[in-house]
Amino acid sequence: MIPPLEPLRRVFEALSAAGVEAAIGGSGLLYSLGLTDTVRDWDLTTEAPPEQVKAALGALPWHQAPTGGQTYATECRLNVTPDGADIDLMVRFAIRCEGGVVHFPTVVTGALEGLPVGSPEVWAVAYRLMGRQPKADILNDYVRRQGARSEIRALLAAQPLPEGVRAEVESW
């Protein structure tokens, strides 16, 4: 089961009209790859400045949400709720770990019914650092089977990853 796509489409249209690139991540990414059949809510990421993102949302209903405590170093998190939807929009998504702050780039690598989807490589690392091991394992297996994109692997390798996560990225 997945939440309706129409509210998500409205958010992408608003962002795109303002020149803001965003991508579906989280369980929506897993769904787009055929790795799950359940999506509780939609997670989006973008690299655009927070004020540009807020302005882009225009009349869509949204509120600023907590970024997630000490684990997350995301610059801004917005909960967008058109038609009662639950869409988390993470602006400059990042996580604190033992080596420092790991920034997760928004890289579009696919589509879900015409909507941009992010990178399985990026989300494999993000899930690992969030402590969501089963989802991280699913995405790591997927990346190993499909092959990692060298440019994304290089972006991740440039981050202050913990040694075990770094070894995982290098093994792709």
MOZI-V280991 format. One record per residue. N is the residue number from 1. RES is the residue in one letter. PHI is phi in whole degrees, 0 to 359 (NA if undefined). OMEGA is omega in whole degrees, 0 to 359 (* if undefined). Layout:
n:N res:RES phi:PHI omega:OMEGA
n:N res:RES phi:PHI omega:OMEGA
This chain:
n:1 res:M phi:NA omega:178
n:2 res:I phi:229 omega:175
n:3 res:P phi:294 omega:179
n:4 res:P phi:302 omega:180
n:5 res:L phi:274 omega:186
n:6 res:E phi:300 omega:177
n:7 res:P phi:298 omega:178
n:8 res:L phi:296 omega:178
n:9 res:R phi:300 omega:179
n:10 res:R phi:297 omega:178
n:11 res:V phi:295 omega:179
n:12 res:F phi:298 omega:179
n:13 res:E phi:298 omega:180
n:14 res:A phi:296 omega:181
n:15 res:L phi:296 omega:182
n:16 res:S phi:298 omega:180
n:17 res:A phi:299 omega:179
n:18 res:A phi:262 omega:178
n:19 res:G phi:78 omega:180
n:20 res:V phi:261 omega:176
n:21 res:E phi:273 omega:177
n:22 res:A phi:220 omega:179
n:23 res:A phi:213 omega:175
n:24 res:I phi:286 omega:175
n:25 res:G phi:229 omega:176
n:26 res:G phi:59 omega:183
n:27 res:S phi:292 omega:175
n:28 res:G phi:296 omega:174
n:29 res:L phi:296 omega:178
n:30 res:L phi:303 omega:179
n:31 res:Y phi:298 omega:182
n:32 res:S phi:298 omega:180
n:33 res:L phi:269 omega:182
n:34 res:G phi:77 omega:184
n:35 res:L phi:261 omega:174
n:36 res:T phi:206 omega:175
n:37 res:D phi:244 omega:182
n:38 res:T phi:233 omega:174
n:39 res:V phi:230 omega:181
n:40 res:R phi:284 omega:178
n:41 res:D phi:210 omega:180
n:42 res:W phi:262 omega:174
n:43 res:D phi:247 omega:177
n:44 res:L phi:237 omega:173
n:45 res:T phi:232 omega:175
n:46 res:T phi:208 omega:176
n:47 res:E phi:259 omega:183
n:48 res:A phi:294 omega:177
n:49 res:P phi:298 omega:182
n:50 res:P phi:307 omega:182
n:51 res:E phi:294 omega:177
n:52 res:Q phi:294 omega:180
n:53 res:V phi:295 omega:180
n:54 res:K phi:299 omega:179
n:55 res:A phi:295 omega:181
n:56 res:A phi:297 omega:182
n:57 res:L phi:292 omega:174
n:58 res:G phi:51 omega:184
n:59 res:A phi:275 omega:178
n:60 res:L phi:295 omega:179
n:61 res:P phi:287 omega:179
n:62 res:W phi:203 omega:171
n:63 res:H phi:214 omega:178
n:64 res:Q phi:283 omega:183
n:65 res:A phi:246 omega:175
n:66 res:P phi:301 omega:182
n:67 res:T phi:279 omega:174
n:68 res:G phi:114 omega:174
n:69 res:G phi:78 omega:188
n:70 res:Q phi:282 omega:181
n:71 res:T phi:288 omega:188
n:72 res:Y phi:265 omega:176
n:73 res:A phi:240 omega:179
n:74 res:T phi:302 omega:184
n:75 res:E phi:295 omega:183
n:76 res:C phi:201 omega:177
n:77 res:R phi:233 omega:180
n:78 res:L phi:244 omega:174
n:79 res:N phi:257 omega:183
n:80 res:V phi:256 omega:190
n:81 res:T phi:229 omega:177
n:82 res:P phi:294 omega:180
n:83 res:D phi:54 omega:178
n:84 res:G phi:78 omega:179
n:85 res:A phi:293 omega:178
n:86 res:D phi:239 omega:184
n:87 res:I phi:238 omega:176
n:88 res:D phi:266 omega:180
n:89 res:L phi:247 omega:183
n:90 res:M phi:261 omega:182
n:91 res:V phi:265 omega:182
n:92 res:R phi:57 omega:182
n:93 res:F phi:304 omega:181
n:94 res:A phi:205 omega:180
n:95 res:I phi:228 omega:174
n:96 res:R phi:276 omega:175
n:97 res:C phi:215 omega:186
n:98 res:E phi:301 omega:181
n:99 res:G phi:271 omega:183
n:100 res:G phi:139 omega:180
n:101 res:V phi:258 omega:178
n:102 res:V phi:261 omega:178
n:103 res:H phi:264 omega:181
n:104 res:F phi:254 omega:183
n:105 res:P phi:291 omega:173
n:106 res:T phi:274 omega:181
n:107 res:V phi:235 omega:179
n:108 res:V phi:279 omega:181
n:109 res:T phi:234 omega:181
n:110 res:G phi:191 omega:181
n:111 res:A phi:213 omega:173
n:112 res:L phi:236 omega:183
n:113 res:E phi:48 omega:177
n:114 res:G phi:85 omega:180
n:115 res:L phi:261 omega:184
n:116 res:P phi:294 omega:180
n:117 res:V phi:241 omega:182
n:118 res:G phi:282 omega:188
n:119 res:S phi:267 omega:174
n:120 res:P phi:296 omega:178
n:121 res:E phi:297 omega:180
n:122 res:V phi:299 omega:183
n:123 res:W phi:287 omega:174
n:124 res:A phi:299 omega:180
n:125 res:V phi:290 omega:180
n:126 res:A phi:301 omega:179
n:127 res:Y phi:299 omega:179
n:128 res:R phi:298 omega:182
n:129 res:L phi:287 omega:175
n:130 res:M phi:279 omega:183
n:131 res:G phi:81 omega:178
n:132 res:R phi:262 omega:189
n:133 res:Q phi:299 omega:181
n:134 res:P phi:301 omega:179
n:135 res:K phi:291 omega:177
n:136 res:A phi:299 omega:180
n:137 res:D phi:297 omega:179
n:138 res:I phi:301 omega:181
n:139 res:L phi:289 omega:176
n:140 res:N phi:298 omega:177
n:141 res:D phi:299 omega:179
n:142 res:Y phi:300 omega:182
n:143 res:V phi:298 omega:179
n:144 res:R phi:296 omega:180
n:145 res:R phi:291 omega:185
n:146 res:Q phi:274 omega:185
n:147 res:G phi:92 omega:180
n:148 res:A phi:279 omega:174
n:149 res:R phi:283 omega:186
n:150 res:S phi:298 omega:181
n:151 res:E phi:292 omega:178
n:152 res:I phi:284 omega:176
n:153 res:R phi:301 omega:179
n:154 res:A phi:294 omega:177
n:155 res:L phi:299 omega:180
n:156 res:L phi:290 omega:181
n:157 res:A phi:296 omega:179
n:158 res:A phi:282 omega:181
n:159 res:Q phi:272 omega:179
n:160 res:P phi:280 omega:183
n:161 res:L phi:286 omega:170
n:162 res:P phi:300 omega:187
n:163 res:E phi:305 omega:180
n:164 res:G phi:296 omega:179
n:165 res:V phi:289 omega:178
n:166 res:R phi:301 omega:180
n:167 res:A phi:297 omega:178
n:168 res:E phi:298 omega:179
n:169 res:V phi:298 omega:181
n:170 res:E phi:292 omega:180
n:171 res:S phi:280 omega:182
n:172 res:W phi:291 omega:*
